[in-house]
Amino acid sequence: MKDETKNIDGDRLLAMLAALANPHRLRIVAALATGGRNYVSQLARDIGLSRPLLHLHLQKLAEAGLVTSKLELSADGKALNYFEVADFALPLAPGLIAEAVKTLNNKEE
């Protein structure tokens, strides 16, 4: 894993923290981290979420760069969208936050 924590910009840090600030999304990341890549229908069953709700959470995680997806065909010709955890590290420290804030595009909420 490359050391991207020193160069993380404010917008990416904010997106990552916002994406992880949800118990469903934490469960999704945990399931993918421990169980490996998975397709949406199986992941929805494993976690106990509806597929539409899972898609919403996966989209948020993907936008933050925390998960990736790849569309593949199964042996019977069905298209399956596989998701897996992206390689990321997020060690929070005051210095990291201070540097990241300097690069925020949206200074106000």
Secondary structure as UniProt FT lines:
FT   HELIX           5..7
FT   HELIX           10..20
FT   HELIX           23..35
FT   STRAND          38..39
FT   HELIX           40..47
FT   HELIX           51..63
FT   TURN            64..65
FT   STRAND          67..73
FT   TURN            75..76
FT   STRAND          79..85
FT   HELIX           94..101
FT   TURN            102..103
//
